[in-house]
Amino acid sequence: MQNDIMTRFGQAVRKLRREQEISQEELAERCGLHRTYISDVELGKRNVSLENIERIAASLNISLVNLFMEVDNG
Amino acid sequence: MQNDIMTRFGQAVRKLRREQEISQEELAERCGLHRTYISDVELGKRNVSLENIERIAASLNISLVNLFMEVDNG
């Protein structure tokens, strides 16, 4: 069974962040969010909303489409 | 200036729903959400979360990638 959307989203964010070799702290700072929030997102514990999805994508320098490509296919 | 993400997401949902010729009531029922919630989403008034984004995409029979392609390019 496919993982739930929060888990898949978190895994995608973690993978993309690590590929860019940036820390949770760095990503959080770029997003204007707290490091523990980013940690929770990556662990699939947060039902992230549109505005924060956009902040995360922008901070990873990718489009929403490319972010969800990773979510769908990751 | 580009519209905010909530507005763009709502416009994409409305466009895709209309292309499929289904009503807000029908989409809401498929999503297991209230019609007024779908109406608010389409008007850009809701900071929709991952779980509801997935419900809406599934109810429109499209992938998350294709939904956000409409959001990004719409």
Backbone of each chain as nested JSON, in Angstrom:
{
  "chains": [
    {"id": "A", "residues": [
      {"number": 1, "name": "MET", "atoms": {"N": [0.844, -1.207, 0.0], "CA": [0.0, 0.0, 0.0], "C": [0.875, 1.252, 0.0]}},
      {"number": 2, "name": "GLN", "atoms": {"N": [0.445, 2.206, -0.775], "CA": [1.232, 3.429, -0.884], "C": [1.171, 4.22, 0.431]}},
      {"number": 3, "name": "ASN", "atoms": {"N": [2.295, 4.823, 0.772], "CA": [2.308, 5.639, 1.977], "C": [1.357, 6.816, 1.848]}},
      {"number": 4, "name": "ASP", "atoms": {"N": [0.98, 7.35, 2.975], "CA": [0.081, 8.504, 2.956], "C": [0.81, 9.743, 2.443]}},
      {"number": 5, "name": "ILE", "atoms": {"N": [0.015, 10.727, 2.081], "CA": [0.558, 11.914, 1.423], "C": [1.537, 12.683, 2.318]}},
      {"number": 6, "name": "MET", "atoms": {"N": [1.268, 12.739, 3.621], "CA": [2.178, 13.464, 4.509], "C": [3.551, 12.786, 4.559]}},
      {"number": 7, "name": "THR", "atoms": {"N": [3.557, 11.462, 4.589], "CA": [4.82, 10.718, 4.598], "C": [5.567, 10.916, 3.28]}},
      {"number": 8, "name": "ARG", "atoms": {"N": [4.842, 10.777, 2.176], "CA": [5.496, 10.908, 0.87], "C": [6.035, 12.32, 0.653]}},
      {"number": 9, "name": "PHE", "atoms": {"N": [5.26, 13.313, 1.111], "CA": [5.724, 14.692, 0.972], "C": [7.008, 14.901, 1.789]}},
      {"number": 10, "name": "GLY", "atoms": {"N": [7.001, 14.4, 3.01], "CA": [8.172, 14.541, 3.873], "C": [9.407, 13.875, 3.289]}},
      {"number": 11, "name": "GLN", "atoms": {"N": [9.217, 12.684, 2.729], "CA": [10.349, 11.98, 2.121], "C": [10.902, 12.75, 0.927]}},
      {"number": 12, "name": "ALA", "atoms": {"N": [9.998, 13.367, 0.163], "CA": [10.438, 14.142, -1.001], "C": [11.251, 15.355, -0.557]}},
      {"number": 13, "name": "VAL", "atoms": {"N": [10.755, 16.046, 0.473], "CA": [11.478, 17.231, 0.964], "C": [12.858, 16.83, 1.476]}},
      {"number": 14, "name": "ARG", "atoms": {"N": [12.901, 15.751, 2.255], "CA": [14.195, 15.313, 2.794], "C": [15.166, 14.956, 1.677]}},
      {"number": 15, "name": "LYS", "atoms": {"N": [14.679, 14.211, 0.677], "CA": [15.549, 13.808, -0.423], "C": [16.091, 15.03, -1.173]}},
      {"number": 16, "name": "LEU", "atoms": {"N": [15.201, 15.954, -1.492], "CA": [15.615, 17.137, -2.249], "C": [16.568, 18.009, -1.43]}},
      {"number": 17, "name": "ARG", "atoms": {"N": [16.293, 18.135, -0.133], "CA": [17.184, 18.926, 0.733], "C": [18.58, 18.298, 0.787]}},
      {"number": 18, "name": "ARG", "atoms": {"N": [18.616, 16.971, 0.954], "CA": [19.92, 16.306, 1.05], "C": [20.692, 16.372, -0.262]}},
      {"number": 19, "name": "GLU", "atoms": {"N": [19.971, 16.267, -1.379], "CA": [20.633, 16.381, -2.687], "C": [21.329, 17.735, -2.822]}},
      {"number": 20, "name": "GLN", "atoms": {"N": [20.739, 18.745, -2.188], "CA": [21.318, 20.089, -2.271], "C": [22.291, 20.348, -1.131]}},
      {"number": 21, "name": "GLU", "atoms": {"N": [22.476, 19.311, -0.293], "CA": [23.44, 19.394, 0.808], "C": [23.196, 20.595, 1.699]}},
      {"number": 22, "name": "ILE", "atoms": {"N": [21.933, 20.798, 2.042], "CA": [21.643, 21.845, 3.02], "C": [21.009, 21.196, 4.255]}},
      {"number": 23, "name": "SER", "atoms": {"N": [21.236, 21.821, 5.393], "CA": [20.744, 21.283, 6.669], "C": [19.279, 21.659, 6.878]}},
      {"number": 24, "name": "GLN", "atoms": {"N": [18.642, 20.984, 7.823], "CA": [17.279, 21.379, 8.195], "C": [17.261, 22.824, 8.683]}},
      {"number": 25, "name": "GLU", "atoms": {"N": [18.296, 23.205, 9.411], "CA": [18.377, 24.585, 9.913], "C": [18.398, 25.581, 8.758]}},
      {"number": 26, "name": "GLU", "atoms": {"N": [19.214, 25.253, 7.756], "CA": [19.345, 26.163, 6.601], "C": [18.019, 26.253, 5.846]}},
      {"number": 27, "name": "LEU", "atoms": {"N": [17.399, 25.099, 5.614], "CA": [16.124, 25.114, 4.898], "C": [15.079, 25.897, 5.701]}},
      {"number": 28, "name": "ALA", "atoms": {"N": [15.044, 25.646, 7.006], "CA": [14.077, 26.347, 7.856], "C": [14.276, 27.859, 7.778]}},
      {"number": 29, "name": "GLU", "atoms": {"N": [15.541, 28.266, 7.82], "CA": [15.827, 29.7, 7.772], "C": [15.374, 30.296, 6.444]}},
      {"number": 30, "name": "ARG", "atoms": {"N": [15.658, 29.584, 5.359], "CA": [15.228, 30.083, 4.04], "C": [13.709, 30.205, 3.961]}},
      {"number": 31, "name": "CYS", "atoms": {"N": [13.016, 29.272, 4.618], "CA": [11.545, 29.245, 4.575], "C": [10.918, 30.247, 5.536]}},
      {"number": 32, "name": "GLY", "atoms": {"N": [11.706, 30.707, 6.504], "CA": [11.125, 31.523, 7.56], "C": [10.297, 30.684, 8.511]}},
      {"number": 33, "name": "LEU", "atoms": {"N": [10.686, 29.417, 8.655], "CA": [9.974, 28.491, 9.546], "C": [10.962, 27.952, 10.585]}},
      {"number": 34, "name": "HIS", "atoms": {"N": [10.448, 27.259, 11.576], "CA": [11.319, 26.725, 12.622], "C": [11.919, 25.391, 12.198]}},
      {"number": 35, "name": "ARG", "atoms": {"N": [13.127, 25.094, 12.683], "CA": [13.771, 23.843, 12.326], "C": [12.942, 22.631, 12.751]}},
      {"number": 36, "name": "THR", "atoms": {"N": [12.3, 22.706, 13.893], "CA": [11.503, 21.548, 14.341], "C": [10.29, 21.344, 13.431]}},
      {"number": 37, "name": "TYR", "atoms": {"N": [9.794, 22.419, 12.848], "CA": [8.684, 22.271, 11.893], "C": [9.171, 21.506, 10.663]}},
      {"number": 38, "name": "ILE", "atoms": {"N": [10.327, 21.898, 10.129], "CA": [10.888, 21.196, 8.962], "C": [11.154, 19.735, 9.303]}},
      {"number": 39, "name": "SER", "atoms": {"N": [11.669, 19.495, 10.505], "CA": [11.914, 18.114, 10.939], "C": [10.607, 17.322, 10.952]}},
      {"number": 40, "name": "ASP", "atoms": {"N": [9.558, 17.905, 11.509], "CA": [8.251, 17.231, 11.532], "C": [7.713, 16.982, 10.124]}},
      {"number": 41, "name": "VAL", "atoms": {"N": [7.893, 17.965, 9.245], "CA": [7.447, 17.795, 7.848], "C": [8.14, 16.581, 7.245]}},
      {"number": 42, "name": "GLU", "atoms": {"N": [9.452, 16.506, 7.416], "CA": [10.214, 15.407, 6.808], "C": [9.823, 14.051, 7.392]}},
      {"number": 43, "name": "LEU", "atoms": {"N": [9.353, 14.06, 8.627], "CA": [8.932, 12.812, 9.273], "C": [7.471, 12.461, 8.965]}},
      {"number": 44, "name": "GLY", "atoms": {"N": [6.83, 13.278, 8.129], "CA": [5.45, 12.971, 7.75], "C": [4.443, 13.278, 8.837]}},
      {"number": 45, "name": "LYS", "atoms": {"N": [4.832, 14.184, 9.749], "CA": [3.956, 14.498, 10.889], "C": [3.131, 15.761, 10.677]}},
      {"number": 46, "name": "ARG", "atoms": {"N": [3.313, 16.423, 9.543], "CA": [2.623, 17.691, 9.335], "C": [1.772, 17.67, 8.071]}},
      {"number": 47, "name": "ASN", "atoms": {"N": [0.546, 18.121, 8.229], "CA": [-0.363, 18.248, 7.096], "C": [-0.148, 19.628, 6.487]}},
      {"number": 48, "name": "VAL", "atoms": {"N": [0.969, 19.763, 5.784], "CA": [1.468, 21.069, 5.331], "C": [0.457, 21.763, 4.411]}},
      {"number": 49, "name": "SER", "atoms": {"N": [0.332, 23.061, 4.598], "CA": [-0.63, 23.834, 3.805], "C": [0.042, 24.484, 2.604]}},
      {"number": 50, "name": "LEU", "atoms": {"N": [-0.806, 24.926, 1.672], "CA": [-0.325, 25.509, 0.42], "C": [0.766, 26.557, 0.608]}},
      {"number": 51, "name": "GLU", "atoms": {"N": [0.555, 27.487, 1.528], "CA": [1.537, 28.564, 1.672], "C": [2.898, 28.029, 2.111]}},
      {"number": 52, "name": "ASN", "atoms": {"N": [2.901, 27.048, 3.0], "CA": [4.19, 26.49, 3.418], "C": [4.772, 25.55, 2.362]}},
      {"number": 53, "name": "ILE", "atoms": {"N": [3.914, 24.865, 1.615], "CA": [4.409, 24.064, 0.49], "C": [5.152, 24.97, -0.481]}},
      {"number": 54, "name": "GLU", "atoms": {"N": [4.568, 26.129, -0.765], "CA": [5.206, 27.057, -1.701], "C": [6.529, 27.592, -1.139]}},
      {"number": 55, "name": "ARG", "atoms": {"N": [6.54, 27.899, 0.159], "CA": [7.787, 28.376, 0.777], "C": [8.886, 27.325, 0.684]}},
      {"number": 56, "name": "ILE", "atoms": {"N": [8.503, 26.072, 0.95], "CA": [9.492, 24.995, 0.924], "C": [10.026, 24.805, -0.499]}},
      {"number": 57, "name": "ALA", "atoms": {"N": [9.125, 24.796, -1.477], "CA": [9.556, 24.627, -2.867], "C": [10.493, 25.768, -3.27]}},
      {"number": 58, "name": "ALA", "atoms": {"N": [10.102, 26.988, -2.937], "CA": [10.926, 28.148, -3.304], "C": [12.3, 28.058, -2.633]}},
      {"number": 59, "name": "SER", "atoms": {"N": [12.31, 27.607, -1.393], "CA": [13.575, 27.529, -0.652], "C": [14.467, 26.409, -1.176]}},
      {"number": 60, "name": "LEU", "atoms": {"N": [13.856, 25.43, -1.847], "CA": [14.622, 24.359, -2.487], "C": [14.913, 24.695, -3.955]}},
      {"number": 61, "name": "ASN", "atoms": {"N": [14.514, 25.879, -4.367], "CA": [14.719, 26.34, -5.748], "C": [14.105, 25.41, -6.786]}},
      {"number": 62, "name": "ILE", "atoms": {"N": [12.93, 24.867, -6.465], "CA": [12.24, 24.051, -7.461], "C": [10.795, 24.504, -7.596]}},
      {"number": 63, "name": "SER", "atoms": {"N": [10.204, 24.146, -8.731], "CA": [8.802, 24.481, -8.958], "C": [7.914, 23.527, -8.158]}},
      {"number": 64, "name": "LEU", "atoms": {"N": [6.67, 23.92, -7.985], "CA": [5.703, 23.04, -7.328], "C": [5.558, 21.731, -8.116]}},
      {"number": 65, "name": "VAL", "atoms": {"N": [5.566, 21.832, -9.445], "CA": [5.452, 20.632, -10.276], "C": [6.599, 19.67, -9.988]}},
      {"number": 66, "name": "ASN", "atoms": {"N": [7.816, 20.189, -9.937], "CA": [8.956, 19.301, -9.699], "C": [8.94, 18.723, -8.283]}},
      {"number": 67, "name": "LEU", "atoms": {"N": [8.464, 19.514, -7.338], "CA": [8.342, 18.994, -5.974], "C": [7.342, 17.837, -5.946]}},
      {"number": 68, "name": "PHE", "atoms": {"N": [6.191, 18.021, -6.583], "CA": [5.181, 16.939, -6.55], "C": [5.532, 15.777, -7.482]}},
      {"number": 69, "name": "MET", "atoms": {"N": [6.406, 16.025, -8.44], "CA": [6.92, 14.891, -9.215], "C": [7.685, 13.943, -8.288]}},
      {"number": 70, "name": "GLU", "atoms": {"N": [8.444, 14.534, -7.397], "CA": [9.184, 13.728, -6.424], "C": [8.218, 13.045, -5.442]}},
      {"number": 71, "name": "VAL", "atoms": {"N": [7.171, 13.761, -5.049], "CA": [6.164, 13.184, -4.131], "C": [5.454, 12.004, -4.804]}},
      {"number": 72, "name": "ASP", "atoms": {"N": [5.08, 12.192, -6.062], "CA": [4.337, 11.148, -6.782], "C": [5.202, 9.945, -7.116]}},
      {"number": 73, "name": "ASN", "atoms": {"N": [6.469, 10.222, -7.464], "CA": [7.309, 9.143, -7.992], "C": [8.363, 8.651, -7.026]}},
      {"number": 74, "name": "GLY", "atoms": {"N": [8.588, 9.441, -5.964], "CA": [9.677, 9.121, -5.034], "C": [9.438, 7.763, -4.377]}}
    ]},
    {"id": "B", "residues": [
      {"number": 1, "name": "MET", "atoms": {"N": [2.338, 41.238, -11.136], "CA": [2.77, 40.342, -10.052], "C": [1.919, 39.079, -10.043]}},
      {"number": 2, "name": "GLN", "atoms": {"N": [2.56, 37.972, -9.794], "CA": [1.853, 36.708, -9.796], "C": [0.89, 36.627, -8.605]}},
      {"number": 3, "name": "ASN", "atoms": {"N": [-0.268, 36.044, -8.842], "CA": [-1.207, 35.869, -7.742], "C": [-0.639, 34.945, -6.678]}},
      {"number": 4, "name": "ASP", "atoms": {"N": [-1.195, 35.058, -5.489], "CA": [-0.736, 34.196, -4.405], "C": [-1.164, 32.753, -4.652]}},
      {"number": 5, "name": "ILE", "atoms": {"N": [-0.525, 31.866, -3.926], "CA": [-0.693, 30.436, -4.155], "C": [-2.135, 29.98, -3.9]}},
      {"number": 6, "name": "MET", "atoms": {"N": [-2.799, 30.547, -2.918], "CA": [-4.171, 30.131, -2.634], "C": [-5.096, 30.492, -3.8]}},
      {"number": 7, "name": "THR", "atoms": {"N": [-4.883, 31.69, -4.359], "CA": [-5.686, 32.124, -5.506], "C": [-5.41, 31.235, -6.722]}},
      {"number": 8, "name": "ARG", "atoms": {"N": [-4.145, 30.99, -6.981], "CA": [-3.787, 30.18, -8.153], "C": [-4.293, 28.75, -8.013]}},
      {"number": 9, "name": "PHE", "atoms": {"N": [-4.197, 28.212, -6.798], "CA": [-4.697, 26.851, -6.577], "C": [-6.211, 26.81, -6.818]}},
      {"number": 10, "name": "GLY", "atoms": {"N": [-6.907, 27.787, -6.297], "CA": [-8.362, 27.829, -6.469], "C": [-8.764, 27.944, -7.923]}},
      {"number": 11, "name": "GLN", "atoms": {"N": [-8.048, 28.773, -8.66], "CA": [-8.356, 28.93, -10.086], "C": [-8.127, 27.629, -10.839]}},
      {"number": 12, "name": "ALA", "atoms": {"N": [-7.073, 26.912, -10.461], "CA": [-6.786, 25.632, -11.12], "C": [-7.883, 24.619, -10.828]}},
      {"number": 13, "name": "VAL", "atoms": {"N": [-8.317, 24.547, -9.577], "CA": [-9.379, 23.6, -9.215], "C": [-10.658, 23.938, -9.988]}},
      {"number": 14, "name": "ARG", "atoms": {"N": [-11.0, 25.21, -10.016], "CA": [-12.226, 25.61, -10.725], "C": [-12.138, 25.255, -12.208]}},
      {"number": 15, "name": "LYS", "atoms": {"N": [-10.994, 25.55, -12.825], "CA": [-10.839, 25.272, -14.249], "C": [-10.975, 23.767, -14.525]}},
      {"number": 16, "name": "LEU", "atoms": {"N": [-10.28, 22.971, -13.734], "CA": [-10.298, 21.519, -13.943], "C": [-11.699, 20.957, -13.681]}},
      {"number": 17, "name": "ARG", "atoms": {"N": [-12.353, 21.466, -12.639], "CA": [-13.714, 20.999, -12.336], "C": [-14.661, 21.326, -13.494]}},
      {"number": 18, "name": "ARG", "atoms": {"N": [-14.577, 22.548, -14.006], "CA": [-15.474, 22.953, -15.094], "C": [-15.198, 22.173, -16.372]}},
      {"number": 19, "name": "GLU", "atoms": {"N": [-13.917, 21.899, -16.616], "CA": [-13.578, 21.11, -17.814], "C": [-14.229, 19.741, -17.753]}},
      {"number": 20, "name": "GLN", "atoms": {"N": [-14.391, 19.236, -16.542], "CA": [-15.005, 17.909, -16.377], "C": [-16.518, 18.006, -16.192]}},
      {"number": 21, "name": "GLU", "atoms": {"N": [-17.001, 19.249, -16.259], "CA": [-18.449, 19.493, -16.176], "C": [-19.074, 18.872, -14.938]}},
      {"number": 22, "name": "ILE", "atoms": {"N": [-18.4, 19.063, -13.812], "CA": [-19.017, 18.636, -12.562], "C": [-19.24, 19.863, -11.667]}},
      {"number": 23, "name": "SER", "atoms": {"N": [-20.28, 19.778, -10.862], "CA": [-20.647, 20.899, -9.994], "C": [-19.768, 20.915, -8.742]}},
      {"number": 24, "name": "GLN", "atoms": {"N": [-19.806, 22.045, -8.031], "CA": [-19.109, 22.106, -6.742], "C": [-19.672, 21.055, -5.794]}},
      {"number": 25, "name": "GLU", "atoms": {"N": [-20.981, 20.852, -5.85], "CA": [-21.617, 19.85, -4.981], "C": [-21.058, 18.465, -5.271]}},
      {"number": 26, "name": "GLU", "atoms": {"N": [-20.94, 18.153, -6.561], "CA": [-20.447, 16.834, -6.949], "C": [-18.995, 16.656, -6.505]}},
      {"number": 27, "name": "LEU", "atoms": {"N": [-18.181, 17.677, -6.767], "CA": [-16.773, 17.577, -6.357], "C": [-16.668, 17.433, -4.833]}},
      {"number": 28, "name": "ALA", "atoms": {"N": [-17.45, 18.227, -4.114], "CA": [-17.428, 18.16, -2.647], "C": [-17.799, 16.766, -2.169]}},
      {"number": 29, "name": "GLU", "atoms": {"N": [-18.808, 16.194, -2.792], "CA": [-19.251, 14.864, -2.375], "C": [-18.154, 13.834, -2.627]}},
      {"number": 30, "name": "ARG", "atoms": {"N": [-17.534, 13.919, -3.791], "CA": [-16.444, 12.981, -4.102], "C": [-15.303, 13.107, -3.102]}},
      {"number": 31, "name": "CYS", "atoms": {"N": [-15.039, 14.358, -2.664], "CA": [-13.927, 14.621, -1.737], "C": [-14.282, 14.279, -0.294]}},
      {"number": 32, "name": "GLY", "atoms": {"N": [-15.579, 14.158, -0.015], "CA": [-15.983, 14.009, 1.377], "C": [-15.839, 15.316, 2.137]}},
      {"number": 33, "name": "LEU", "atoms": {"N": [-15.998, 16.429, 1.402], "CA": [-15.891, 17.755, 2.007], "C": [-17.198, 18.515, 1.757]}},
      {"number": 34, "name": "HIS", "atoms": {"N": [-17.346, 19.664, 2.405], "CA": [-18.576, 20.432, 2.256], "C": [-18.495, 21.319, 1.011]}},
      {"number": 35, "name": "ARG", "atoms": {"N": [-19.666, 21.566, 0.396], "CA": [-19.683, 22.393, -0.81], "C": [-19.115, 23.792, -0.539]}},
      {"number": 36, "name": "THR", "atoms": {"N": [-19.423, 24.356, 0.617], "CA": [-18.913, 25.706, 0.904], "C": [-17.385, 25.71, 1.053]}},
      {"number": 37, "name": "TYR", "atoms": {"N": [-16.832, 24.585, 1.476], "CA": [-15.371, 24.485, 1.552], "C": [-14.783, 24.535, 0.136]}},
      {"number": 38, "name": "ILE", "atoms": {"N": [-15.362, 23.747, -0.775], "CA": [-14.885, 23.757, -2.168], "C": [-15.046, 25.149, -2.775]}},
      {"number": 39, "name": "SER", "atoms": {"N": [-16.17, 25.792, -2.474], "CA": [-16.385, 27.151, -2.982], "C": [-15.281, 28.086, -2.471]}},
      {"number": 40, "name": "ASP", "atoms": {"N": [-14.989, 28.005, -1.188], "CA": [-13.92, 28.841, -0.615], "C": [-12.56, 28.526, -1.242]}},
      {"number": 41, "name": "VAL", "atoms": {"N": [-12.291, 27.244, -1.467], "CA": [-11.026, 26.855, -2.108], "C": [-10.919, 27.543, -3.468]}},
      {"number": 42, "name": "GLU", "atoms": {"N": [-11.978, 27.45, -4.253], "CA": [-11.938, 28.011, -5.611], "C": [-11.795, 29.531, -5.599]}},
      {"number": 43, "name": "LEU", "atoms": {"N": [-12.26, 30.16, -4.529], "CA": [-12.145, 31.614, -4.405], "C": [-10.813, 32.042, -3.796]}},
      {"number": 44, "name": "GLY", "atoms": {"N": [-9.937, 31.078, -3.534], "CA": [-8.619, 31.404, -2.991], "C": [-8.646, 31.785, -1.527]}},
      {"number": 45, "name": "LYS", "atoms": {"N": [-9.684, 31.338, -0.825], "CA": [-9.849, 31.727, 0.589], "C": [-9.333, 30.67, 1.561]}},
      {"number": 46, "name": "ARG", "atoms": {"N": [-8.837, 29.545, 1.037], "CA": [-8.422, 28.465, 1.927], "C": [-6.969, 28.077, 1.694]}},
      {"number": 47, "name": "ASN", "atoms": {"N": [-6.241, 27.967, 2.787], "CA": [-4.85, 27.532, 2.739], "C": [-4.857, 25.997, 2.833]}},
      {"number": 48, "name": "VAL", "atoms": {"N": [-5.247, 25.378, 1.74], "CA": [-5.552, 23.936, 1.708], "C": [-4.337, 23.098, 2.113]}},
      {"number": 49, "name": "SER", "atoms": {"N": [-4.589, 22.066, 2.882], "CA": [-3.5, 21.215, 3.366], "C": [-3.324, 19.985, 2.472]}},
      {"number": 50, "name": "LEU", "atoms": {"N": [-2.185, 19.336, 2.651], "CA": [-1.81, 18.179, 1.823], "C": [-2.933, 17.147, 1.678]}},
      {"number": 51, "name": "GLU", "atoms": {"N": [-3.549, 16.77, 2.796], "CA": [-4.557, 15.717, 2.719], "C": [-5.753, 16.14, 1.866]}},
      {"number": 52, "name": "ASN", "atoms": {"N": [-6.147, 17.396, 1.991], "CA": [-7.274, 17.842, 1.159], "C": [-6.849, 18.09, -0.288]}},
      {"number": 53, "name": "ILE", "atoms": {"N": [-5.611, 18.514, -0.492], "CA": [-5.098, 18.648, -1.858], "C": [-5.165, 17.278, -2.549]}},
      {"number": 54, "name": "GLU", "atoms": {"N": [-4.756, 16.245, -1.825], "CA": [-4.779, 14.905, -2.417], "C": [-6.219, 14.444, -2.697]}},
      {"number": 55, "name": "ARG", "atoms": {"N": [-7.121, 14.742, -1.773], "CA": [-8.531, 14.38, -1.998], "C": [-9.089, 15.063, -3.235]}},
      {"number": 56, "name": "ILE", "atoms": {"N": [-8.768, 16.35, -3.371], "CA": [-9.287, 17.11, -4.513], "C": [-8.708, 16.558, -5.812]}},
      {"number": 57, "name": "ALA", "atoms": {"N": [-7.398, 16.293, -5.837], "CA": [-6.78, 15.74, -7.046], "C": [-7.417, 14.393, -7.4]}},
      {"number": 58, "name": "ALA", "atoms": {"N": [-7.561, 13.531, -6.411], "CA": [-8.134, 12.208, -6.664], "C": [-9.566, 12.339, -7.191]}},
      {"number": 59, "name": "SER", "atoms": {"N": [-10.306, 13.286, -6.633], "CA": [-11.7, 13.459, -7.036], "C": [-11.821, 14.055, -8.434]}},
      {"number": 60, "name": "LEU", "atoms": {"N": [-10.755, 14.722, -8.878], "CA": [-10.715, 15.251, -10.245], "C": [-10.024, 14.266, -11.191]}},
      {"number": 61, "name": "ASN", "atoms": {"N": [-9.672, 13.108, -10.652], "CA": [-9.009, 12.055, -11.439], "C": [-7.711, 12.523, -12.087]}},
      {"number": 62, "name": "ILE", "atoms": {"N": [-6.957, 13.347, -11.361], "CA": [-5.661, 13.752, -11.891], "C": [-4.585, 13.55, -10.829]}},
      {"number": 63, "name": "SER", "atoms": {"N": [-3.355, 13.478, -11.286], "CA": [-2.228, 13.33, -10.365], "C": [-1.929, 14.674, -9.713]}},
      {"number": 64, "name": "LEU", "atoms": {"N": [-1.192, 14.624, -8.612], "CA": [-0.756, 15.866, -7.971], "C": [0.092, 16.692, -8.938]}},
      {"number": 65, "name": "VAL", "atoms": {"N": [0.939, 16.008, -9.711], "CA": [1.786, 16.718, -10.679], "C": [0.93, 17.493, -11.674]}},
      {"number": 66, "name": "ASN", "atoms": {"N": [-0.089, 16.835, -12.205], "CA": [-0.916, 17.523, -13.196], "C": [-1.734, 18.651, -12.579]}},
      {"number": 67, "name": "LEU", "atoms": {"N": [-2.138, 18.457, -11.341], "CA": [-2.844, 19.541, -10.652], "C": [-1.928, 20.757, -10.5]}},
      {"number": 68, "name": "PHE", "atoms": {"N": [-0.684, 20.522, -10.056], "CA": [0.221, 21.657, -9.844], "C": [0.774, 22.208, -11.155]}},
      {"number": 69, "name": "MET", "atoms": {"N": [0.72, 21.415, -12.219], "CA": [1.06, 21.968, -13.525], "C": [0.049, 23.066, -13.876]}},
      {"number": 70, "name": "GLU", "atoms": {"N": [-1.203, 22.809, -13.572], "CA": [-2.237, 23.823, -13.807], "C": [-2.036, 25.017, -12.868]}},
      {"number": 71, "name": "VAL", "atoms": {"N": [-1.652, 24.755, -11.631], "CA": [-1.416, 25.843, -10.671], "C": [-0.244, 26.709, -11.134]}},
      {"number": 72, "name": "ASP", "atoms": {"N": [0.831, 26.064, -11.583], "CA": [2.036, 26.797, -12.002], "C": [1.832, 27.547, -13.31]}},
      {"number": 73, "name": "ASN", "atoms": {"N": [1.084, 26.932, -14.219], "CA": [1.004, 27.496, -15.572], "C": [-0.317, 28.165, -15.887]}},
      {"number": 74, "name": "GLY", "atoms": {"N": [-1.289, 27.937, -15.021], "CA": [-2.647, 28.415, -15.292], "C": [-2.699, 29.919, -15.425]}}
    ]}
  ]
}
